[in-house]
Amino acid sequence: MLRRYAALGEALSCERVTEGLLNRGFRLATTRGQFFLKHHLDGDPALIARQHRATQRLKELGVPVAPPVEDADGDTVAVIGGRCYALHPWIDGRHRDGAQLTEAESLHLGSLLGVVHTLLDQVMESAAGLDGGHDSADPRDSFETIEELLLLARRPRPRDPFDVLAEHRLLERRTLLERHAHRRPAPGAEPSPGWVHGDFHPLNLLYRGAEPAAIVDWDRLAVQPRAEEAVRAAAIFFVRPDGELELDKARAYARAYRRSAGVGEAELAAAVHRVWWERLNDFWILRWRYQLHDRRADPQFPAASALAVWWTKEYEAVLDAFAG
């Protein structure tokens, strides 16, 4: 790998970075500095290169990102043995969730995401004509999924506390869906699409002190409803361990996002409804555990599953925080 980057010197160490679910990362120290070596597990060189060009242009426009290092030929994607790699500068910083942000910093976060969405429209090809919409979840499919997962959650012997909680939440979710199935978003009701980061959450944002130092991991750069990404990100940043959202911080964040991205209250309200429905029909953590036998996301389940219940109960308060 380093033979392609002659100016980076010789390798001194290469340590695995444990955070991250979708790719592999390493902290690489060379005689010329510190770098982040990323192994793209689902590597499509053309798509990765497009993501790289987007971050390079965003960097030029003042967005805190960490564009890749170019090799001796000016390329940013290295394909070795059929695997795709990229080298980025190492960013000294830390991840901060909503509990660690003040209301002023939450406002800054919303403004930052609005800037990202606005500038992506400038640096990417037009989103017009690209399909950024998606059908909302069909509750009939969710009922089938719940039954499948219930069987799996009840199977382990002995059962651990996770299995017990999973069964409780699945039964609870089935009741909520029976009660609210008529509230499924209508086809074509999604907010306007645009280019989005696609995975904006605390593990993909590094802070240096109180200031964002770099938005990382642009693998899911795509055309999607912009306002939905804003709501989805807030539901990750500002969720408490008990599943409640810190609504004061979410309100500051949402108001700043609306101003920065030029998104109206009605559009954000529609996004709140669609993301609420998405959460009510979302079982990905249980699918990973019981169907894929992958437990890496298990720690996220208590808060994520409680959020769907709390959000349903406090729907009007959440709507007012984002669009009031």
Number of C-alpha atoms within 10 A of each C-alpha: 13 13 11 14 16 11 12 18 14 15 14 12 12 16 12 12 14 9 11 12 8 12 14 16 21 18 18 22 20 16 12 12 14 20 20 23 24 20 19 19 12 12 17 13 17 10 13 22 16 15 21 22 17 19 23 17 18 20 15 10 11 10 20 21 22 21 23 23 19 16 20 12 8 10 14 21 23 18 15 9 6 8 15 18 21 24 24 19 16 16 17 11 15 14 14 20 16 23 15 13 17 14 18 11 18 26 20 20 23 27 22 21 26 25 18 21 23 18 20 22 15 14 16 16 10 13 16 10 7 14 13 18 17 12 12 18 17 14 19 11 10 18 18 11 16 20 14 14 21 20 12 18 22 14 12 10 6 7 11 10 7 14 19 12 15 20 18 13 20 21 14 13 22 18 13 17 19 12 10 14 14 10 11 17 19 11 10 11 15 23 21 17 20 23 25 27 24 18 18 22 21 19 17 17 20 21 18 14 10 12 13 21 19 20 24 21 21 20 19 14 18 20 21 23 21 28 30 24 21 25 24 22 18 27 25 19 25 24 21 18 15 13 20 19 22 19 19 15 23 25 23 22 28 30 20 21 28 22 14 18 20 13 18 14 17 12 19 24 21 19 27 24 20 25 20 24 24 18 20 23 23 18 19 12 20 24 17 15 17 19 13 10 10 13 13 12 13 13 11 12 20 16 16 22 23 17 24 23 20 15 21 16 12 13 14 11 13 23 21 14 19 25 20 15
